[in-house]
Amino acid sequence: VVNAGCLEPLIRRTQGQVEWLTAGGLPLGMEVTPADLRRQKVETTLRNGDMVIFMTDGVVEAKNKARQMLGFNSLESIVATGPYHSAEAMKLHILDKVEAHRGAAEQDDDVTIVVVRVKENSSHVTQILHQPFE
């Protein structure tokens, strides 16, 4: 996972738990100093049915007519209660909830969502590792 200025990935476990993959570090393309090059490694194991949701900040910053943002807590609830049978269904669920929150307010930032659902056989696990660019 490379921080390119987007939100950190959100993981939805098959049991319904939601957690952020906290990668940190400077966004890709920023000027770096030697202090910024400290290596950081974040690791998590993904199992069959887990989902990883990648998105731009326009998702949590979607504003309604009262200029209230959707926010991180609402996004976590949306993902926790969303469908888990397919990545496409989860993506559409999130988009529907973002649009419902925004209502008639004008969209003022991009809303980009990529959902990956892990499919595996029982003898393998998938790991996500994060190490900052050097």
C-alpha positions in Angstrom: 0.0 0.0 0.0 1.5 3.3 -1.0 0.2 6.5 0.5 -0.6 8.7 -2.5 -2.8 11.2 -0.6 -5.9 9.0 -0.5 -7.5 7.6 2.6 -6.0 4.6 4.3 -7.7 1.4 3.2 -10.7 0.2 5.2 -11.0 -3.5 5.8 -14.3 -5.3 6.3 -13.9 -8.7 7.9 -16.4 -11.5 7.1 -17.6 -11.3 10.7 -18.6 -7.7 10.2 -15.7 -5.9 12.0 -14.3 -2.8 10.3 -10.7 -1.6 10.7 -8.5 0.9 9.0 -5.1 -0.2 7.7 -3.1 2.5 9.2 -0.2 3.0 6.8 0.9 6.6 7.5 3.8 8.3 6.0 4.0 11.2 3.5 1.9 11.0 0.3 3.7 9.9 -2.8 5.3 12.8 -4.7 5.9 15.0 -1.6 9.4 16.4 -0.9 11.1 14.1 1.6 13.8 14.6 4.1 16.0 11.9 5.6 13.8 11.8 8.7 10.8 10.9 6.4 12.5 7.8 5.1 12.1 5.8 8.4 10.8 2.4 7.4 7.4 1.5 8.6 5.8 -1.9 8.1 2.2 -2.6 8.6 0.9 -6.2 8.1 -2.5 -7.8 8.2 -3.9 -11.1 7.2 -6.9 -11.3 4.9 -9.1 -14.3 4.8 -11.7 -15.6 2.5 -14.5 -13.1 2.2 -12.7 -10.2 3.7 -12.9 -6.9 1.8 -10.5 -4.1 1.3 -12.0 -0.8 0.4 -9.8 1.9 -1.2 -11.3 5.3 -1.7 -10.6 9.0 -2.1 -11.3 11.6 0.5 -14.4 12.7 -1.4 -16.2 9.8 0.2 -15.9 10.9 3.9 -15.9 14.6 2.9 -19.2 14.4 1.0 -21.4 17.3 2.3 -25.1 17.6 2.5 -27.1 20.9 2.1 -26.2 21.8 5.7 -22.5 21.4 4.8 -22.2 18.4 7.2 -19.6 15.9 6.0 -20.4 12.2 5.9 -17.4 11.5 8.2 -15.3 8.5 9.2 -17.8 7.1 11.7 -20.6 7.1 9.3 -18.5 5.4 6.6 -17.5 2.7 9.1 -21.2 2.0 9.9 -22.0 2.0 6.2 -19.3 -0.6 5.5 -20.1 -2.7 8.6 -23.8 -3.0 7.6 -23.2 -3.4 3.9 -23.5 -6.6 1.8 -20.6 -9.0 2.0 -21.4 -11.4 -0.8 -19.6 -9.3 -3.5 -17.3 -6.4 -4.0 -19.6 -4.8 -6.5 -22.5 -5.0 -4.1 -20.4 -3.3 -1.4 -19.3 -0.6 -3.8 -22.8 0.2 -4.9 -24.0 0.2 -1.2 -21.3 2.8 -0.3 -22.1 4.9 -3.3 -25.8 4.8 -2.6 -25.3 5.9 1.1 -22.9 8.7 0.0 -25.4 10.0 -2.5 -28.2 9.7 0.1 -26.2 11.7 2.5 -25.4 14.4 -0.1 -29.0 14.6 -1.2 -29.5 17.6 -3.5 -26.2 19.2 -2.5 -23.6 19.7 -5.3 -20.8 17.2 -5.3 -17.6 19.2 -4.7 -14.9 16.5 -4.8 -14.3 13.2 -6.6 -15.8 10.0 -5.2 -13.7 7.1 -6.2 -14.1 3.6 -4.6 -12.4 0.3 -5.3 -13.5 -2.7 -3.4 -11.5 -6.0 -3.4 -13.0 -9.1 -2.0 -10.6 -11.9 -1.1 -11.3 -15.3 -2.6 -8.9 -18.0 -1.7 -8.6 -21.7 -1.1 -8.3 -22.9 2.4 -4.5 -23.5 2.2 -3.5 -19.9 1.5 -3.9 -16.5 3.1 -3.3 -13.1 1.7 -1.1 -10.5 3.4 -1.0 -6.8 2.9 2.4 -5.2 3.7 3.2 -1.6 3.7 6.6 -0.1 3.5 7.2 3.6 2.6 8.9 4.5 -0.6 12.7 5.1 -0.6 
